[in-house]
Amino acid sequence: MNIKPADRLAQFSEYYFSAKLRAIRELIAQGRPIVNLGIGSPDQMPHAGVIGALQETAQSGDSHGYQPYQGLPALGDAIREFYARAYQVNVEDKAVLPLLGSKEGIMHTSLAYLNPGDQVLIPALGYPTYTSVTRIVGAEPVYFPLMETSDWAPDWEFLEQLDCSKVKILWINYPHMPSGTRADKALLTRYVDFARSRNILLCHDNPYSFILNDSPLSIFNIEGAEEVAIELNSLSKSFNMAGWRVGWAMGSEKLIQPVLQIKSNMDSGMFKPVQLAAIEALNLDRSWFDGLNDQYRKRQLVGFRIMDLLNCQYSDHQAGMFVWAKAPNGDGEAFVEEILDRYDVFMAPGFIFGEAGRSYIRLSLCASVELLEEVYNRMS
């Protein structure tokens, strides 16, 4: 027998971290004391009240059946109230679609809006899933440059001169992953104006809003965004709930409905106790973020010291849960392998986020200060 996989698999490879972390586990099984600073999986606990809500509601007899495809109405209300409180966004005309993590929103949105042969604008340095999903659905990625010498600002001259007649979606992500660049309203306004002038769906992927960022923004802080924009967000990073898989898409009813049409044919809703625990998380006050960021600031300082020790160049005003730095030899992939071989420490090579990142490496701050200090001591 010769059962062949679909042709679409030739358009992309296995996700880098899926393969690399499998290799890391094999090295650990061989006895290597490897410290994994490659991925952004929060190591701290969710709030105790969130865990308590999950435990309590899981004991209820009505918690274990199928749930509404649109999520519990109370969860949608909690997300809207969170946006009004945390971003000062007018939510009266916003539809909310809970997701099993915002990553699936990238797939659902692409399936809902892209036909084979359509084009998708993707930052030349960015989350690799934007590219792989674009290829899965048969569309064509078109990369727009981010200027390294201008703190990774978009190359507006390139965008303004681009033929967008086949472009259906524009992906953006601020605070930017992997560089940690923040957005201001002027930058987001320019993206919204660009999308409106060319009739493009603007998708803002916004999971890092509150990590080392004192001025969180939503795309809906920008006038006119509701006409062309969808925002993806999640509890993964800002609430230490990555494995819970709780996210959402927000936008006008008109733009969200096609995404629901796809999603309702792909899963049967989110576990009710997880939704009720998510409501508990969304109702936490500002002190939660203050405590979270106190830890990340301490970690970031050690991360900077590690990069100084490695003679890497970096910006000291990065947001998010990583340190993005330029390798001294100009080859991030080779430098990462050298660090792994010499110190049993794994970091992410920048090339996985695009060719523009080939000379960079990324250190995750999802490790305790003590573990980061251990890494520093190994290297020194």
Disulfide bonds with the S-S distance in Angstrom:
none
